[in-house]
Amino acid sequence: MYLRQFSVAALVSVIASGVWYYRATPGHQADLISNSTAVNSPQSPLYIPPISPSVGHEFPNSLKVDDEESCVRELASAGPITKSAEVQSSQQHTMLTAEEATQKLRRLEKSYKVPRGRGVLRYDIVQLPSNNPIEDDHAEKLVETSHDLRLSNEAAKETSARETSDWMFWAIFDGHAGWTTSARLRQVLIPFVTREISGTYNITTKRGPVDTSQPTLPSPESIDSAIRQGFLRCDHEIVNESIIKAQKANTKSAAANLLGPALSGSCALLSFYDSRSNDFRVACTGDSRAVLGRQGPNGLWTAQPLSEDQTGGTPSEMARLRAEHPGEPNVVSHGRILGNLEPSRAFGDAHYKWSKDIQDMVKKNWFGRSSPALLKTPPYVTAEPVVTTTKIVPEKGDFVVLATDGLWEMLTNEEVVGLVGKWLEKNPVNLSSGSAAAGSTPTSWTPSFLGGGSGSKSGPIKIGTALPVTRPQDESGKGGQRDTIRQQQWNIRAGDERFVVEDNNAATHLVRNALGGRDRDMVCGLLTLSSPFSRRYRDDLTVEVIFFGQDFESSTPSIAKSKL
């Protein structure tokens, strides 16, 4: 991580002296959902209805869970991992214009409306590469299930009144030392977790005598445990089973393919929403972060972190590592594992998990590097997540922001939540699922903060106007979360007047303001920098904003029931 301070003038002079930038070819998009299992036919056992045409995208992935092994079959058919790189089709020695900067910001943005009447209105996504190819990735899936109402009484199962619930998953992956681990997680992590969660319901229904008039549900603890098992089994496949497969193949080309996701690494932040209970679980492995925004009676939003950054500098992680590796004073050095790796939990990163014998074998037979000099008692890094559960209140208009650490290096939790709150003042109608009258506003959001309506103009936030968010009175304790180091690096002065509202996508809105907001020279300068030079000043960025609320639709779309 680089902490070099610079001014906008200095940045412009660097660009003018020869830093070039790239443009993607028309229509070029990253392969974000190439391995989806979407089912679009109304006759399918699992049917996801089209979303509002005003947004232009369908819910990208749906997953049918017939039994505990269905997800494993999906894993087996996932195919090779892929990633699209930026196309460097032109080189220039001039700074991006404001229009070109906006095009680059919006190139990988998408919005999805979810008119299912089950608590989720919409979610927005954007990615901004700094590495080429981008080392971040993401995945989303929706599972319609009747697990929550599976009765032991066969007659009850056949009743037409049997309800279903939605399981919705959103996940972001922050790769490091390459893109292969995050790309593999995009393919397989949600299926691994879904299989484990599904298994908890199957076990519950097979236990002893039960009250046949009531649904049989697993305990919250068993669901949390299932998520942790899904993470660990996924990492076991990446790190350990890959070695077995490479030994059987016994060729360098096969080893390169199989061991790629083990040798690079990735953090993972997975969220799981159950529409039956409104429980929102966040499973965090690494230093990506989830924050809940909830509006109070006074119209101000509060920022509630749903995860804790897990690095060698996090006090709780330092204590855990020192307890697990007694007698190794350098297990954490300068905030890094063995003095090198910053995340204390991650997928892959086999050099911190394999024994020295295995690493020597990999280096001798195929390729690789020497094991870390301080390696004594691996594994030092784990993929086991910390799982938290929060009750979502759709009628309050809650929203959740998921983002890789590149965003949190630039903005605080309160700034992020306040910026989304300010965005909602300008864009309330954008959350309508299509049937509401133009200009109407969800009752979930306090009217005093939505006065702009559909006629509100975007632009800079007026000087002296504060973001609509409650600020903590004591900011000394950050609960394991790091400072916004980029603000220090870029010499950015605090103050809400530096922000703007110019984008229809809430995630893009956050990224624009993270890069400078009102300061267009700063935004254009940071976006002009190309890989690998750009990595000194900004990280890869992946941001998702999930909006909850009561759907405008009077009824849920007709969906074929799937027997799980």
VMD Tcl script that draws the C-alpha trace (Angstrom):
set ca {
  {0.00 0.00 0.00}
  {1.37 3.38 -0.97}
  {0.92 6.54 1.07}
  {2.36 9.21 -1.16}
  {0.90 12.67 -0.80}
  {0.32 14.81 -3.83}
  {-1.64 17.84 -4.94}
  {-3.91 18.14 -7.95}
  {-1.36 20.42 -9.61}
  {1.37 17.85 -9.12}
  {-0.86 15.11 -10.49}
  {-1.69 17.14 -13.59}
  {1.98 17.82 -14.22}
  {2.73 14.10 -14.03}
  {0.00 13.35 -16.54}
  {1.15 16.11 -18.86}
  {4.65 14.68 -18.84}
  {3.62 11.43 -20.41}
  {1.24 9.26 -18.37}
  {-1.16 7.67 -20.80}
  {-4.64 6.35 -20.32}
  {-6.76 3.74 -22.01}
  {-10.26 3.51 -23.37}
  {-12.25 0.32 -23.67}
  {-13.60 -0.67 -27.03}
  {-17.33 0.02 -27.53}
  {-19.48 -2.58 -25.87}
  {-16.55 -4.13 -23.98}
  {-17.66 -5.30 -20.54}
  {-16.06 -7.35 -17.81}
  {-17.19 -10.96 -17.62}
  {-19.17 -10.51 -14.43}
  {-21.80 -13.25 -14.70}
  {-20.50 -15.58 -17.39}
  {-21.23 -18.66 -15.31}
  {-24.75 -17.77 -14.19}
  {-27.50 -20.37 -13.89}
  {-30.35 -18.00 -14.61}
  {-33.71 -19.64 -15.36}
  {-35.99 -17.36 -17.36}
  {-38.78 -19.59 -18.60}
  {-42.11 -19.28 -16.74}
  {-42.42 -23.06 -17.07}
  {-39.16 -23.61 -15.23}
  {-39.27 -24.98 -11.67}
  {-37.61 -21.74 -10.60}
  {-38.72 -18.65 -12.47}
  {-37.33 -15.19 -11.91}
  {-39.66 -12.64 -13.53}
  {-38.25 -9.82 -15.65}
  {-37.60 -6.61 -13.79}
  {-38.77 -3.16 -14.69}
  {-37.65 -2.34 -18.26}
  {-36.65 1.15 -17.11}
  {-33.53 -0.34 -15.52}
  {-32.66 -2.71 -18.32}
  {-31.25 -5.70 -16.46}
  {-32.73 -8.87 -15.02}
  {-31.68 -10.29 -11.69}
  {-28.44 -11.85 -12.91}
  {-28.47 -15.26 -11.23}
  {-30.96 -17.68 -9.82}
  {-30.19 -21.03 -8.27}
  {-32.40 -24.10 -8.04}
  {-31.73 -26.19 -4.95}
  {-33.31 -29.62 -5.41}
  {-31.12 -31.33 -2.81}
  {-27.87 -30.89 -0.94}
  {-25.78 -32.02 -3.92}
  {-27.29 -29.71 -6.54}
  {-24.82 -26.95 -5.66}
  {-21.94 -29.39 -5.99}
  {-23.10 -30.25 -9.49}
  {-23.11 -26.55 -10.30}
  {-19.55 -26.28 -9.00}
  {-18.43 -29.17 -11.19}
  {-19.88 -27.48 -14.28}
  {-18.57 -24.01 -13.50}
  {-15.89 -24.22 -16.19}
  {-12.57 -22.37 -16.38}
  {-12.18 -19.08 -14.55}
  {-12.15 -16.02 -16.77}
  {-11.59 -12.29 -16.46}
  {-11.76 -9.54 -19.06}
  {-8.92 -7.05 -19.16}
  {-9.02 -3.38 -20.10}
  {-8.38 -2.83 -23.80}
  {-5.66 -0.26 -24.31}
  {-6.85 0.84 -27.71}
  {-5.59 4.41 -27.62}
  {-2.91 6.35 -25.81}
  {-2.95 10.06 -25.08}
  {-0.88 12.49 -23.05}
  {-3.79 14.68 -21.98}
  {-6.06 14.55 -18.99}
  {-9.53 13.06 -19.28}
  {-12.29 15.61 -19.74}
  {-15.18 15.67 -17.27}
  {-17.35 13.85 -19.80}
  {-14.71 11.18 -20.41}
  {-14.24 10.74 -16.67}
  {-17.98 10.22 -16.23}
  {-18.00 7.64 -19.01}
  {-15.20 5.75 -17.33}
  {-16.97 5.89 -13.95}
  {-20.20 4.52 -15.41}
  {-18.80 1.90 -17.77}
  {-19.26 -1.00 -15.35}
  {-22.33 0.22 -13.47}
  {-25.61 -1.70 -13.35}
  {-28.90 -1.34 -11.52}
  {-31.39 -4.10 -10.79}
  {-34.95 -3.68 -9.57}
  {-36.49 -6.60 -7.68}
  {-40.31 -6.26 -7.87}
  {-41.10 -9.36 -5.85}
  {-42.78 -7.73 -2.87}
  {-40.34 -9.38 -0.45}
  {-38.46 -6.50 1.08}
  {-35.82 -5.69 -1.55}
  {-36.58 -2.89 -4.01}
  {-33.36 -2.48 -5.93}
  {-29.61 -2.83 -5.84}
  {-26.92 -0.88 -7.66}
  {-23.42 -2.09 -8.58}
  {-20.32 -0.42 -9.95}
  {-16.70 -1.44 -10.43}
  {-13.72 0.77 -11.19}
  {-10.48 -1.02 -12.07}
  {-7.06 0.17 -10.99}
  {-5.25 -3.10 -11.69}
  {-5.49 -4.53 -15.19}
  {-7.32 -6.83 -15.13}
  {-9.27 -5.79 -12.07}
  {-8.57 -8.08 -9.12}
  {-12.02 -7.49 -7.57}
  {-15.09 -9.54 -8.46}
  {-18.68 -9.95 -7.32}
  {-21.64 -12.35 -7.49}
  {-25.39 -12.21 -6.81}
  {-27.97 -14.99 -6.62}
  {-31.62 -15.38 -5.72}
  {-33.02 -18.65 -4.43}
  {-36.76 -19.15 -4.01}
  {-37.32 -21.79 -1.38}
  {-40.08 -23.40 0.63}
  {-37.61 -24.73 3.23}
  {-38.96 -22.39 5.87}
  {-42.42 -23.92 5.66}
  {-41.53 -27.55 5.09}
  {-43.96 -29.52 7.27}
  {-43.68 -33.13 8.27}
  {-47.35 -33.53 7.38}
  {-47.47 -34.57 3.72}
  {-50.94 -33.16 3.27}
  {-49.77 -29.75 4.42}
  {-47.03 -29.79 1.81}
  {-49.54 -30.13 -0.99}
  {-51.76 -27.23 0.04}
  {-51.94 -24.43 -2.50}
  {-51.52 -21.96 0.34}
  {-47.97 -23.04 1.01}
  {-45.77 -19.95 0.98}
  {-42.23 -19.51 -0.19}
  {-39.46 -17.16 0.77}
  {-36.52 -15.63 -1.06}
  {-32.91 -16.18 -0.15}
  {-30.92 -13.35 -1.69}
  {-27.14 -13.34 -1.80}
  {-24.77 -10.49 -2.63}
  {-21.01 -11.03 -2.46}
  {-17.95 -8.95 -3.28}
  {-14.41 -10.29 -3.56}
  {-11.25 -8.22 -3.16}
  {-8.41 -10.11 -4.81}
  {-4.70 -9.60 -4.23}
  {-1.56 -10.98 -5.86}
  {-3.69 -11.70 -8.93}
  {-7.31 -12.07 -9.99}
  {-7.73 -15.86 -10.09}
  {-8.93 -16.40 -6.51}
  {-11.64 -13.74 -6.69}
  {-12.78 -15.07 -10.08}
  {-13.06 -18.58 -8.64}
  {-15.06 -17.29 -5.69}
  {-17.43 -15.57 -8.09}
  {-18.20 -19.02 -9.50}
  {-18.38 -21.19 -6.41}
  {-18.72 -19.47 -3.03}
  {-22.47 -18.83 -3.07}
  {-23.24 -22.42 -4.22}
  {-21.03 -23.77 -1.42}
  {-22.87 -21.64 1.16}
  {-26.30 -22.40 -0.26}
  {-25.63 -26.13 -0.03}
  {-24.67 -25.84 3.63}
  {-27.66 -23.68 4.54}
  {-30.02 -26.01 2.68}
  {-28.54 -28.91 4.62}
  {-29.53 -27.33 7.95}
  {-33.20 -27.37 6.91}
  {-32.97 -30.97 5.70}
  {-31.44 -32.05 9.02}
  {-34.10 -30.18 10.96}
  {-36.96 -31.91 9.17}
  {-35.45 -35.37 9.79}
  {-35.21 -35.02 13.56}
  {-37.59 -36.94 15.85}
  {-41.30 -36.21 16.33}
  {-42.34 -32.66 15.54}
  {-45.49 -30.61 15.68}
  {-46.91 -31.18 12.21}
  {-48.91 -27.97 12.39}
  {-45.80 -25.77 12.57}
  {-42.86 -25.23 10.23}
  {-39.59 -26.74 11.35}
  {-36.77 -24.24 11.26}
  {-33.07 -24.53 12.05}
  {-31.64 -22.41 14.82}
  {-29.87 -19.13 14.01}
  {-26.65 -20.66 15.32}
  {-26.89 -23.57 12.89}
  {-27.33 -21.20 9.94}
  {-24.29 -19.17 11.04}
  {-22.32 -22.41 11.36}
  {-23.46 -23.50 7.89}
  {-22.18 -20.25 6.37}
  {-18.82 -20.72 8.07}
  {-18.63 -24.32 6.84}
  {-19.42 -23.18 3.30}
  {-16.53 -20.73 3.40}
  {-14.09 -23.26 4.86}
  {-15.02 -26.05 2.46}
  {-14.70 -23.69 -0.48}
  {-11.22 -22.66 0.66}
  {-10.28 -26.30 1.28}
  {-11.09 -27.05 -2.36}
  {-9.04 -24.08 -3.54}
  {-5.98 -24.63 -1.33}
  {-5.78 -28.35 -0.52}
  {-7.74 -30.30 -3.12}
  {-5.94 -28.40 -5.87}
  {-2.65 -29.94 -4.73}
  {-4.10 -33.46 -4.98}
  {-5.44 -32.77 -8.48}
  {-2.14 -31.24 -9.59}
  {-0.22 -34.31 -8.38}
  {-2.53 -36.58 -10.35}
  {-2.19 -34.48 -13.50}
  {1.59 -34.19 -13.02}
  {2.16 -31.51 -15.66}
  {3.24 -27.91 -15.28}
  {0.37 -26.63 -17.43}
  {-2.22 -28.46 -15.32}
  {-0.55 -27.24 -12.13}
  {-0.62 -23.66 -13.36}
  {-4.35 -23.94 -14.02}
  {-5.24 -25.77 -10.81}
  {-3.02 -23.86 -8.39}
  {-3.69 -20.34 -9.65}
  {-6.54 -19.62 -7.19}
  {-4.45 -21.08 -4.33}
  {-1.35 -18.99 -5.03}
  {-3.16 -15.67 -5.30}
  {-5.66 -14.59 -2.65}
  {-8.94 -12.81 -2.03}
  {-11.03 -11.34 0.75}
  {-14.75 -12.10 0.65}
  {-17.81 -10.29 1.98}
  {-21.04 -12.25 1.56}
  {-24.50 -11.08 2.62}
  {-27.54 -13.34 2.92}
  {-31.09 -11.96 3.22}
  {-34.02 -14.22 4.16}
  {-37.30 -12.54 3.20}
  {-39.27 -14.72 5.63}
  {-37.48 -13.45 8.72}
  {-35.95 -10.21 7.36}
  {-32.64 -11.42 8.80}
  {-29.63 -9.98 7.01}
  {-26.46 -11.94 7.64}
  {-23.00 -10.68 6.74}
  {-20.07 -13.09 6.56}
  {-16.74 -11.27 6.43}
  {-13.38 -12.78 5.55}
  {-10.85 -9.97 5.16}
  {-11.13 -6.19 5.08}
  {-14.11 -5.46 2.85}
  {-16.93 -3.82 4.79}
  {-20.73 -3.73 5.09}
  {-22.59 -0.76 6.60}
  {-26.32 -0.39 7.28}
  {-28.07 2.95 6.80}
  {-31.28 3.49 8.77}
  {-33.29 6.70 9.03}
  {-34.46 8.01 12.37}
  {-37.60 10.01 13.23}
  {-35.66 13.26 12.79}
  {-34.86 12.40 9.17}
  {-31.18 11.79 9.84}
  {-29.55 8.50 8.93}
  {-27.34 6.45 11.22}
  {-24.44 4.31 10.03}
  {-24.20 0.87 11.62}
  {-21.17 -1.25 10.64}
  {-22.13 -4.88 10.02}
  {-18.56 -6.16 9.80}
  {-15.13 -5.48 11.25}
  {-12.00 -5.07 9.14}
  {-9.79 -8.12 9.60}
  {-6.14 -7.20 9.18}
  {-2.88 -7.61 11.04}
  {-3.56 -4.20 12.55}
  {-6.97 -5.09 14.02}
  {-6.57 -5.58 17.79}
  {-8.90 -8.60 17.98}
  {-7.13 -10.28 15.06}
  {-3.70 -9.59 16.53}
  {-4.77 -11.18 19.82}
  {-6.21 -14.23 18.01}
  {-3.06 -14.80 15.96}
  {-0.72 -14.42 18.92}
  {-2.82 -16.90 20.90}
  {-2.81 -19.40 18.02}
  {0.95 -19.06 17.42}
  {2.62 -18.66 20.82}
  {6.35 -18.05 20.79}
  {6.24 -16.34 17.38}
  {6.62 -12.62 18.08}
  {6.64 -11.80 14.36}
  {3.38 -13.57 13.55}
  {2.13 -9.98 13.17}
  {4.68 -7.33 12.29}
  {3.89 -3.76 11.24}
  {0.21 -4.68 10.90}
  {0.90 -7.56 8.49}
  {0.93 -11.34 8.79}
  {4.58 -12.46 9.00}
  {5.38 -8.88 8.03}
  {3.94 -9.25 4.51}
  {0.20 -9.93 4.09}
  {-2.26 -7.31 5.38}
  {-5.57 -9.30 5.54}
  {-5.58 -11.77 8.42}
  {-8.41 -13.79 6.85}
  {-8.57 -14.65 3.17}
  {-9.20 -17.34 0.58}
  {-6.19 -18.75 -1.24}
  {-2.89 -17.28 -0.02}
  {-1.49 -20.81 0.16}
  {1.99 -19.54 1.08}
  {0.54 -18.75 4.50}
  {-1.38 -22.06 4.76}
  {0.72 -24.83 3.21}
  {3.46 -26.51 5.21}
  {7.07 -25.87 4.22}
  {7.29 -29.40 2.78}
  {4.37 -28.80 0.44}
  {5.73 -25.45 -0.66}
  {9.13 -26.99 -1.37}
  {7.43 -29.73 -3.40}
  {5.44 -27.20 -5.44}
  {8.58 -25.20 -6.14}
  {10.60 -28.29 -7.12}
  {8.01 -30.05 -9.29}
  {6.18 -27.17 -10.93}
  {6.94 -23.56 -10.06}
  {6.61 -21.17 -7.20}
  {8.64 -19.28 -4.71}
  {10.33 -20.08 -1.45}
  {8.16 -20.26 1.65}
  {8.10 -17.19 3.92}
  {11.24 -16.96 6.05}
  {9.19 -16.70 9.26}
  {6.97 -19.70 8.44}
  {6.86 -22.10 11.41}
  {3.33 -23.24 12.32}
  {0.96 -22.70 9.35}
  {-1.79 -21.96 8.66}
  {-1.52 -18.32 9.65}
  {-4.43 -17.14 7.51}
  {-7.95 -18.56 7.62}
  {-10.99 -18.22 5.39}
  {-13.37 -18.68 8.33}
  {-15.68 -15.64 8.35}
  {-17.10 -13.66 11.23}
  {-20.89 -13.78 10.80}
  {-23.24 -11.07 12.08}
  {-27.04 -10.92 11.90}
  {-29.14 -7.76 11.67}
  {-32.91 -7.46 11.42}
  {-33.83 -5.41 8.36}
  {-36.89 -3.16 8.71}
  {-38.13 -2.64 5.12}
  {-40.80 -0.15 6.17}
  {-38.03 2.12 7.48}
  {-36.35 2.18 4.06}
  {-33.11 0.58 5.23}
  {-30.19 0.26 2.85}
  {-26.85 -1.59 3.03}
  {-23.58 -0.65 1.36}
  {-21.07 -3.42 0.58}
  {-17.67 -2.29 -0.65}
  {-14.09 -3.44 -0.98}
  {-11.54 -1.60 1.12}
  {-10.73 0.80 -1.72}
  {-13.88 2.79 -0.86}
  {-13.28 2.81 2.90}
  {-9.77 4.19 2.34}
  {-11.50 7.28 0.96}
  {-14.77 7.72 2.89}
  {-15.92 7.12 6.45}
  {-18.98 5.02 7.31}
  {-20.96 8.17 8.11}
  {-19.94 9.88 4.87}
  {-21.02 6.84 2.85}
  {-24.40 6.58 4.57}
  {-24.94 10.35 4.41}
  {-24.09 10.37 0.69}
  {-26.66 7.66 -0.02}
  {-29.17 9.60 2.08}
  {-28.45 12.70 0.00}
  {-28.76 10.63 -3.19}
  {-32.21 9.48 -2.04}
  {-33.33 13.10 -1.81}
  {-32.62 13.47 -5.52}
  {-33.66 10.02 -6.72}
  {-36.64 8.68 -4.70}
  {-38.70 7.80 -7.77}
  {-35.84 5.64 -9.09}
  {-36.69 3.06 -6.45}
  {-40.25 2.61 -7.71}
  {-40.84 -0.82 -9.20}
  {-42.79 0.68 -12.04}
  {-46.43 0.84 -10.96}
  {-46.21 3.96 -8.78}
  {-47.24 7.25 -10.26}
  {-44.46 9.49 -11.47}
  {-43.09 11.68 -8.74}
  {-44.43 9.52 -5.91}
  {-42.20 8.82 -2.96}
  {-41.97 5.73 -0.76}
  {-43.46 6.42 2.65}
  {-40.43 4.63 4.13}
  {-38.30 7.77 3.85}
  {-39.05 10.82 5.93}
  {-40.65 13.47 3.65}
  {-38.56 16.31 5.10}
  {-35.51 14.80 3.46}
  {-37.16 14.03 0.14}
  {-38.43 17.47 -0.71}
  {-36.75 17.51 -4.10}
  {-38.95 14.80 -5.61}
  {-38.65 13.91 -9.27}
  {-38.07 17.51 -10.21}
  {-35.01 17.95 -8.04}
  {-31.86 18.92 -9.87}
  {-28.57 17.16 -9.36}
  {-25.37 19.03 -8.70}
  {-23.03 20.15 -5.94}
  {-24.29 20.05 -2.39}
  {-24.73 23.63 -1.20}
  {-21.93 25.00 0.91}
  {-22.93 24.84 4.55}
  {-25.35 21.97 3.91}
  {-24.47 18.93 5.99}
  {-25.06 15.36 4.90}
  {-28.25 13.94 6.49}
  {-26.41 11.61 8.87}
  {-25.80 11.41 12.59}
  {-22.13 11.86 13.40}
  {-20.61 9.96 16.33}
  {-19.70 12.29 19.17}
  {-16.57 10.29 19.96}
  {-14.65 9.07 16.90}
  {-11.65 7.84 18.86}
  {-12.86 4.25 18.88}
  {-13.46 2.95 15.37}
  {-14.28 -0.62 16.31}
  {-11.42 -2.19 14.40}
  {-11.95 -0.07 11.28}
  {-9.11 1.84 9.72}
  {-8.69 5.52 8.95}
  {-9.45 7.03 5.55}
  {-5.80 7.05 4.55}
  {-6.41 8.36 1.02}
  {-7.88 11.59 2.37}
  {-4.57 12.14 4.12}
  {-2.61 11.13 1.03}
  {-4.58 13.46 -1.24}
  {-4.61 16.41 1.22}
  {-8.41 16.50 1.18}
  {-9.99 18.91 3.64}
  {-12.97 17.68 5.61}
  {-16.38 19.15 4.87}
  {-19.60 17.97 3.26}
  {-19.47 20.78 0.68}
  {-16.95 18.73 -1.30}
  {-19.66 16.27 -2.36}
  {-21.99 16.25 -5.38}
  {-25.05 14.33 -6.63}
  {-24.66 13.68 -10.36}
  {-25.36 9.97 -10.93}
  {-28.50 7.87 -11.18}
  {-26.64 4.83 -9.85}
  {-26.09 5.07 -6.08}
  {-22.89 3.00 -6.19}
  {-21.38 5.22 -8.90}
  {-22.43 8.23 -6.82}
  {-20.31 6.92 -3.93}
  {-17.27 6.26 -6.11}
  {-17.42 9.71 -7.72}
  {-17.45 11.38 -4.32}
  {-14.71 9.10 -3.03}
  {-12.48 10.32 -5.87}
  {-13.09 14.00 -5.22}
  {-16.75 14.86 -5.80}
  {-16.99 18.59 -6.45}
  {-13.26 18.78 -7.24}
  {-13.45 17.77 -10.89}
  {-9.72 18.20 -11.43}
  {-9.13 15.59 -8.73}
  {-11.71 13.20 -10.20}
  {-10.37 13.58 -13.74}
  {-6.77 13.28 -12.57}
  {-7.30 10.09 -10.58}
  {-9.26 8.52 -13.45}
  {-6.63 9.51 -16.02}
  {-3.95 7.52 -14.22}
  {-3.61 4.07 -15.80}
  {-2.46 0.70 -14.51}
  {-0.05 -0.04 -12.94}
  {0.76 3.56 -11.95}
  {-2.81 4.21 -10.76}
  {-2.43 1.55 -8.06}
  {-0.19 3.93 -6.11}
  {-3.11 6.31 -5.62}
  {-6.31 4.26 -5.74}
  {-7.27 0.63 -5.34}
  {-9.71 -1.44 -7.38}
  {-13.23 -0.46 -6.34}
  {-16.36 -2.62 -6.13}
  {-19.47 -1.13 -4.50}
  {-23.00 -2.48 -4.10}
  {-25.93 -0.58 -2.56}
  {-29.00 -2.64 -1.60}
  {-32.27 -0.77 -1.00}
  {-34.99 -2.31 1.16}
  {-38.62 -1.22 1.33}
  {-42.20 -2.14 0.76}
  {-42.76 -2.83 -2.91}
  {-45.04 -0.54 -4.86}
  {-46.58 -3.56 -6.59}
  {-49.95 -4.60 -5.22}
  {-49.08 -8.27 -5.53}
  {-46.06 -10.49 -6.00}
  {-45.47 -11.69 -9.57}
  {-46.64 -15.22 -10.29}
  {-43.78 -17.66 -9.76}
  {-43.76 -21.39 -10.31}
  {-43.15 -23.21 -7.05}
  {-40.07 -25.37 -6.75}
  {-40.01 -28.44 -4.55}
  {-36.86 -28.30 -2.46}
}
mol new
graphics top color blue
foreach p $ca { graphics top sphere $p radius 0.5 }
foreach p [lrange $ca 0 end-1] q [lrange $ca 1 end] { graphics top cylinder $p $q radius 0.2 }
display resetview
